[in-house]
Amino acid sequence: MNQLVKLILIGILILSFLKMPYFFYRLSSYAMFAGFGWLAYDAFQRRDHLDVKIFAVMAILYNPFFHIPFPHFLWLIINTLVIIGLIINLLFSEENPYDNFTKKDDC
């Protein structure tokens, strides 16, 4: 499921480089906020603190309620870095991280 969410987010970010109507960018900000929120929640469930922090910052960055007024060229750089980061995270993530799930405080 997480791989699918990451692929959808990558696709939305790639489409944002094209000339799209304003409605697409508003709708994509909701989708990005929800996607990164889901990934942060799932990382929290897996107790992966680094991923929680990264995905929470991405959810705040792409939140549709309080828009961060970056210039267009800076958004292009940010989107490029996020695409590269998501691809790296997608390549190095485990297929099913819940197989050997044990709580760290159960020791």
C-alpha positions as MATLAB code, in Angstrom:
seq = 'MNQLVKLILIGILILSFLKMPYFFYRLSSYAMFAGFGWLAYDAFQRRDHLDVKIFAVMAILYNPFFHIPFPHFLWLIINTLVIIGLIINLLFSEENPYDNFTKKDDC';
ca = [
       0.000    0.000    0.000;
       2.773    2.445    0.889;
       4.541    1.800   -2.394;
       1.339    2.654   -4.269;
       0.904    5.876   -2.285;
       4.518    6.840   -3.013;
       4.060    6.126   -6.733;
       0.892    8.237   -6.836;
       2.688   11.100   -5.082;
       5.596   10.839   -7.530;
       3.137   10.942  -10.439;
       1.390   14.015   -9.057;
       4.718   15.768   -8.572;
       5.841   14.925  -12.106;
       2.545   16.216  -13.518;
       3.052   19.454  -11.595;
       5.992   20.286  -13.897;
       3.568   20.557  -16.822;
       1.346   23.544  -17.431;
      -1.849   22.590  -15.638;
      -4.927   24.561  -14.580;
      -4.992   26.107  -11.124;
      -7.597   23.551   -9.977;
      -5.057   20.747  -10.502;
      -2.553   22.400   -8.175;
      -5.194   22.956   -5.477;
      -6.402   19.366   -5.782;
      -2.837   18.049   -5.816;
      -2.029   19.914   -2.602;
      -4.895   18.081   -0.864;
      -3.702   14.758   -2.305;
      -0.092   15.436   -1.296;
      -1.173   16.449    2.216;
      -3.267   13.305    2.603;
      -0.583   11.050    1.086;
       2.254   12.351    3.222;
      -0.028   12.299    6.253;
      -0.807    8.648    5.604;
       2.888    7.813    5.137;
       3.750    9.627    8.386;
       1.028    7.736   10.249;
       2.195    4.407    8.838;
       5.807    5.179    9.735;
       4.612    6.026   13.251;
       2.904    2.630   13.446;
       6.162    0.967   12.347;
       8.080    3.058   14.904;
      10.366    4.507   12.227;
      11.104    7.900   13.765;
      13.135    9.308   10.871;
      10.414    8.593    8.318;
       7.788   10.095   10.634;
       9.735   13.350   10.807;
      10.411   13.474    7.057;
       6.831   12.711    6.010;
       5.377   15.087    8.625;
       7.545   17.923    7.294;
       6.426   17.071    3.749;
       2.772   17.098    4.866;
       3.282   20.530    6.439;
       5.108   21.771    3.332;
       2.319   20.684    0.977;
      -0.618   21.487    3.268;
      -3.504   23.133    1.409;
      -4.774   25.205    4.334;
      -1.816   27.508    5.029;
       0.026   27.974    1.759;
       3.762   28.648    2.038;
       4.556   31.471   -0.419;
       7.691   30.199   -2.152;
       8.539   31.499   -5.638;
       7.779   29.183   -8.538;
      11.421   28.266   -9.227;
      11.880   27.263   -5.572;
       8.802   25.012   -5.766;
      10.350   23.353   -8.830;
      13.541   22.648   -6.878;
      11.591   21.378   -3.866;
       9.428   19.129   -6.065;
      12.539   17.722   -7.759;
      14.166   16.948   -4.422;
      10.984   15.345   -3.089;
      10.662   13.183   -6.234;
      14.269   12.009   -5.843;
      13.737   11.361   -2.131;
      10.543    9.388   -2.722;
      12.222    7.267   -5.395;
      15.140    6.517   -3.071;
      12.736    5.721   -0.233;
      10.719    3.510   -2.570;
      13.797    1.598   -3.724;
      15.214    0.991   -0.258;
      12.000    0.306    1.648;
      11.126   -3.180    2.777;
       8.381   -5.011    0.902;
       6.403   -5.905    4.000;
       7.833   -4.271    7.127;
       5.122   -5.852    9.289;
       6.424   -9.433    8.912;
       8.937   -9.251   11.753;
       7.164   -6.596   13.772;
       8.120   -6.457   17.428;
       7.774   -3.569   19.765;
      11.048   -1.998   20.783;
       9.859   -1.686   24.386;
       8.958   -5.407   24.673;
      12.538   -6.491   25.397;
];
